[in-house]
Structure formats: structure tokens, C-alpha cells
Amino acid sequence: MSTSRGAKEGSSPSITAPEPGHPASVRPAGSAPSNDPAPRPREVAWRLFTHELTSSSVQEKGEGEKATTHVLTPLGGCVSRLLLVGTLSQIEPLGSGASPLWRARFTDPTGGVAVTAGSYQPRALAFLSQAKAPLLATVVGKAHLFVGREGVPMVSVRSEIIAPATPAEERAWVVETARQSLRRLALTKEVRARGSRDPGAYPCGYPRRLVDSALRCLDRYPGSDPERFRGPIERALGSVGEGTPVVPDPSR
């Protein structure tokens, strides 16, 4: 499994089959093409550090009966699916019989988040039920935000696919995730500094969807300081050791 350091914001990596960042596009050898309507394409999987993910408290749902739910992060990530690379530990079964459910703790250099898999995620469920913790792994799944009885938001990841990862893949993920995070940090800072609600007022180098989500953060995260995320991002980069490419910081 190899990740691409030049991936687009929110995009999935280049991964050998089965490819966790993209929907399946290969049919069994010798089978005929299906006449069924084409399924809705999956959303791309974002690279996101857990510190930003677990700092999120806003969930947005689109229009329509089958609209996708997104978690809006303080740095303007509009996240449905995630691609994470880090350590899985504390793997334990929570269900049994007809309702199997497994949970694990995923950690990266910035923090941790709960990862679950149930009967609707058979591949991830099979992996967790046989895994020996701790281990390095790639996790692709959906961000889920739950608000408890006391009004405290809690974020977790419902895994779709989990696969073993190598230290080199983890380092590559950290570098690319840091690059994307710093880019969004820079945009969020600029949006707060200018205060303009016109997406056209911001540099054309940013995709429109990133500008739109950064603008929504003005209302959904009033008073939030993007700079509080810089320290965890820089510590993550520092954790990958010597020989790591320098990541340009557009926010400075």
C-alpha cells in the first residue's frame, strides 16, 4: 500500500487493490457488465489529523432523502469520509451474535479517536476481530458526530476498510495531512481577517468548496482561533524524524 504525497485536498491516496480511498470499480473476471443504474459515487476520503476531527462540534446534512451528512471542522473541512494512518489499540468486542460490533482506539501524533465496525462494515469488522493490537493501520471510514445528554459533542469513525500500514506509509500520510491542514488553516485565517462573505474575494488557488466551508465556519465556530491547531500540526511533522520533506506553510 503506498500513499501519494501530491494528492488533492480531501482526496484519497493511490493504494493497491483493494483501494480504500475509492469505490470499487472492478467487476469479477468474466462477468458481464450490469444493466443496473450506476451507483452514486462515494465521496473522496479526507486526510485529517484527529485533533482537528475531535475538536469538531458541527454536523451538516444536505437536502434530499439520501443526502450525505458531513462534519464541519474548525479549519473548514467538510468531511464525510476519512483516510487515517496511525496506530490501532484497545481493540474490543462490544456486540455479539446477530449484532456484532467492534471498537478500537486510533491514534496519530495529534491525538486519538474511537473507530468502530459493525455488521454493515464486514471488511473492517473482519479485520478488527482478528487484529493483534497495537498495530499500524490505514483506516477509511465515515466521520460520525454524536451529541450526548449533556450536550457534549463526540466524534468517532465508522470504519469501512482497515488494512495494515508500514512506517513509511504513516510518515507519508503525516506529511500530506500536514500540508492540507496548513493550507486550510491559512484560508480560515484569511476568511476571519477579511470578514467578506463573497467567495470571489479569496485567492483563486483555493477550491470553491473549501472557501464555502471556511465561510460557514464564521457562523458555526464564532470566536474560534485557527492558530490553536498549528502546534499539533507542527508536532506531527516533528514526529516523523529526519529526512522529512519541508512542508510550506501558506499561513505565514
C-alpha positions as CSV (number, residue, x, y, z in Angstrom):
1,M,0.0,0.0,0.0
2,S,1.5,3.3,-1.0
3,T,0.2,6.8,-0.4
4,S,0.6,9.7,-2.8
5,R,2.1,12.9,-1.3
6,G,0.7,15.1,-4.0
7,A,-3.0,14.1,-3.5
8,K,-5.6,16.8,-3.9
9,E,-7.3,18.3,-0.8
10,G,-9.8,15.8,0.5
11,S,-8.8,13.1,-2.0
12,S,-7.9,9.5,-1.5
13,P,-4.4,8.1,-1.9
14,S,-3.0,5.9,-4.6
15,I,-3.5,2.5,-2.9
16,T,-3.1,-1.0,-4.4
17,A,-6.3,-3.1,-4.5
18,P,-8.5,-3.2,-2.6
19,E,-8.2,0.6,-2.8
20,P,-9.7,2.1,0.4
21,G,-9.9,5.6,-0.9
22,H,-12.2,4.9,-3.9
23,P,-15.4,3.0,-4.6
24,A,-14.9,-0.4,-6.2
25,S,-14.7,-0.1,-9.9
26,V,-13.7,-3.6,-11.0
27,R,-16.1,-6.4,-11.6
28,P,-15.2,-10.1,-11.3
29,A,-13.3,-11.6,-14.2
30,G,-15.5,-13.0,-16.9
31,S,-18.7,-11.3,-15.6
32,A,-20.9,-9.3,-17.8
33,P,-21.5,-5.5,-17.3
34,S,-24.5,-4.8,-15.1
35,N,-27.6,-3.1,-16.6
36,D,-28.5,-1.7,-13.2
37,P,-28.3,2.1,-12.8
38,A,-24.9,3.4,-11.9
39,P,-24.5,3.7,-8.1
40,R,-23.9,7.1,-6.6
41,P,-20.1,7.7,-6.4
42,R,-18.6,7.7,-3.0
43,E,-17.2,11.0,-1.7
44,V,-13.4,11.3,-1.6
45,A,-11.8,10.5,1.7
46,W,-10.2,13.4,3.5
47,R,-6.8,13.3,5.3
48,L,-7.4,14.9,8.7
49,F,-5.5,14.8,12.0
50,T,-7.5,13.5,14.9
51,H,-7.0,16.8,16.9
52,E,-9.0,18.7,14.3
53,L,-11.6,16.0,13.9
54,T,-12.3,15.6,17.6
55,S,-12.4,19.4,18.0
56,S,-15.5,19.5,15.7
57,S,-18.9,20.1,17.0
58,V,-21.0,20.9,13.9
59,Q,-22.8,18.4,11.7
60,E,-24.4,19.3,8.4
61,K,-26.9,17.4,6.3
62,G,-27.6,18.1,2.7
63,E,-31.0,18.2,1.1
64,G,-32.9,15.1,-0.1
65,E,-33.9,11.7,1.3
66,K,-30.5,10.2,0.9
67,A,-28.4,13.3,1.5
68,T,-24.9,12.8,2.9
69,T,-24.1,14.0,6.4
70,H,-20.9,15.9,6.9
71,V,-18.9,17.0,9.9
72,L,-17.7,20.6,9.5
73,T,-14.4,21.1,11.2
74,P,-13.0,24.3,12.7
75,L,-10.5,24.6,9.9
76,G,-13.2,24.3,7.2
77,G,-13.1,20.6,6.4
78,C,-16.5,19.4,5.2
79,V,-15.9,15.7,5.9
80,S,-18.0,12.6,5.3
81,R,-15.2,10.1,4.6
82,L,-11.7,10.0,6.1
83,L,-8.4,8.3,5.4
84,L,-6.3,7.9,8.5
85,V,-3.0,6.2,9.0
86,G,-1.7,5.5,12.6
87,T,-1.9,3.1,15.5
88,L,-4.8,0.9,16.4
89,S,-5.0,-0.2,20.1
90,Q,-7.6,-1.2,22.7
91,I,-9.5,-3.4,20.2
92,E,-12.5,-5.0,21.9
93,P,-15.9,-6.5,21.0
94,L,-19.0,-4.7,22.1
95,G,-21.7,-6.8,20.5
96,S,-22.2,-10.4,19.7
97,G,-24.3,-12.9,17.7
98,A,-26.6,-11.2,15.2
99,S,-25.3,-7.7,16.1
100,P,-21.5,-7.8,16.1
101,L,-19.7,-4.6,16.9
102,W,-16.0,-4.0,17.5
103,R,-14.3,-0.9,18.7
104,A,-10.7,0.3,18.6
105,R,-8.7,3.3,19.6
106,F,-6.9,5.1,16.7
107,T,-4.1,7.4,17.5
108,D,-1.9,9.7,15.4
109,P,0.7,12.2,16.6
110,T,-2.0,14.8,17.5
111,G,-4.5,12.7,19.5
112,G,-6.9,9.8,19.2
113,V,-10.5,8.9,18.2
114,A,-12.7,5.8,18.5
115,V,-13.1,3.6,15.4
116,T,-16.0,1.1,15.2
117,A,-17.1,-1.6,12.8
118,G,-20.4,-3.5,12.7
119,S,-22.3,-5.9,10.5
120,Y,-22.7,-3.2,7.8
121,Q,-18.9,-2.9,7.6
122,P,-18.0,-6.6,7.1
123,R,-14.4,-6.0,5.8
124,A,-13.5,-3.7,8.7
125,L,-15.3,-6.0,11.2
126,A,-13.4,-9.0,10.0
127,F,-10.1,-7.1,10.3
128,L,-10.7,-5.9,13.9
129,S,-11.9,-9.3,15.0
130,Q,-8.6,-10.9,14.0
131,A,-6.2,-8.0,14.7
132,K,-3.5,-8.1,17.4
133,A,-3.0,-4.7,18.9
134,P,-1.2,-2.4,18.8
135,L,-0.5,-2.2,15.1
136,L,-0.1,0.4,12.4
137,A,-3.1,0.6,10.1
138,T,-4.8,2.5,7.4
139,V,-8.4,3.3,8.2
140,V,-11.0,4.5,5.7
141,G,-14.4,5.3,7.2
142,K,-17.1,7.9,7.9
143,A,-17.0,10.7,10.4
144,H,-19.8,10.4,12.9
145,L,-20.8,13.1,15.4
146,F,-23.0,12.3,18.4
147,V,-24.2,14.8,20.9
148,G,-24.6,13.3,24.4
149,R,-27.2,14.1,27.0
150,E,-25.1,16.9,28.5
151,G,-24.8,18.5,25.1
152,V,-21.1,17.4,24.6
153,P,-20.3,16.5,21.0
154,M,-18.3,13.3,20.5
155,V,-16.8,12.3,17.2
156,S,-16.0,8.8,16.1
157,V,-15.2,7.0,12.8
158,R,-17.3,4.2,11.4
159,S,-14.7,2.2,9.5
160,E,-15.3,0.8,6.0
161,I,-12.0,-0.7,5.3
162,I,-8.9,-1.3,7.6
163,A,-5.6,-2.6,6.3
164,P,-2.1,-2.9,7.7
165,A,0.2,0.0,7.1
166,T,4.0,0.5,7.1
167,P,6.0,3.2,8.9
168,A,6.9,4.7,5.5
169,E,3.2,5.0,4.7
170,E,2.5,6.6,8.1
171,R,5.2,9.2,7.5
172,A,3.9,10.0,4.1
173,W,0.3,10.4,5.5
174,V,1.6,12.7,8.2
175,V,3.4,14.9,5.7
176,E,0.5,15.1,3.3
177,T,-2.1,15.6,6.1
178,A,0.0,18.4,7.5
179,R,0.3,20.1,4.1
180,Q,-3.5,20.0,3.6
181,S,-4.2,21.1,7.2
182,L,-1.8,24.1,7.0
183,R,-3.5,25.1,3.7
184,R,-6.9,25.1,5.3
185,L,-5.5,26.9,8.4
186,A,-4.2,29.7,6.1
187,L,-7.6,30.0,4.3
188,T,-9.5,30.0,7.6
189,K,-7.3,32.8,8.9
190,E,-7.7,34.8,5.8
191,V,-11.5,34.5,5.9
192,R,-11.6,35.6,9.5
193,A,-9.3,38.5,8.8
194,R,-11.2,39.8,5.8
195,G,-14.7,39.0,7.0
196,S,-16.1,39.1,3.5
197,R,-18.9,36.6,2.7
198,D,-18.1,36.8,-1.0
199,P,-16.3,33.6,-2.1
200,G,-14.9,35.5,-5.1
201,A,-13.0,37.8,-2.7
202,Y,-10.5,35.0,-1.9
203,P,-7.5,33.8,-3.9
204,C,-8.4,31.6,-6.9
205,G,-5.8,29.0,-5.7
206,Y,-8.3,27.6,-3.2
207,P,-11.1,25.3,-4.5
208,R,-14.5,26.9,-4.2
209,R,-15.8,24.2,-1.9
210,L,-13.0,24.9,0.6
211,V,-13.8,28.6,0.5
212,D,-17.5,27.9,1.1
213,S,-16.9,25.7,4.1
214,A,-14.4,28.2,5.5
215,L,-17.1,30.9,5.2
216,R,-19.6,28.7,7.1
217,C,-17.1,28.4,9.9
218,L,-17.5,32.1,10.6
219,D,-21.0,31.4,11.8
220,R,-20.7,27.8,13.1
221,Y,-17.4,28.4,15.0
222,P,-17.6,32.0,16.1
223,G,-14.5,33.1,18.0
224,S,-12.5,30.0,17.1
225,D,-8.8,30.7,16.6
226,P,-7.3,28.7,13.8
227,E,-3.8,29.2,15.3
228,R,-4.6,26.7,18.1
229,F,-4.2,23.9,15.5
230,R,-0.8,25.0,14.4
231,G,1.0,23.4,17.4
232,P,-0.4,19.9,16.9
233,I,0.3,20.0,13.2
234,E,3.9,21.0,13.8
235,R,4.4,18.4,16.4
236,A,3.0,15.8,14.0
237,L,5.6,16.8,11.4
238,G,8.3,16.7,14.1
239,S,7.4,13.1,14.9
240,V,8.3,11.7,11.5
241,G,12.0,12.2,12.0
242,E,14.9,13.3,9.8
243,G,14.7,13.3,6.1
244,T,11.1,14.6,6.1
245,P,10.4,17.0,3.2
246,V,9.8,20.6,4.3
247,V,6.1,21.4,4.2
248,P,5.5,25.0,3.0
249,D,3.3,27.0,5.4
250,P,1.0,29.3,3.4
251,S,-0.4,30.8,6.6
252,R,2.8,32.6,7.5
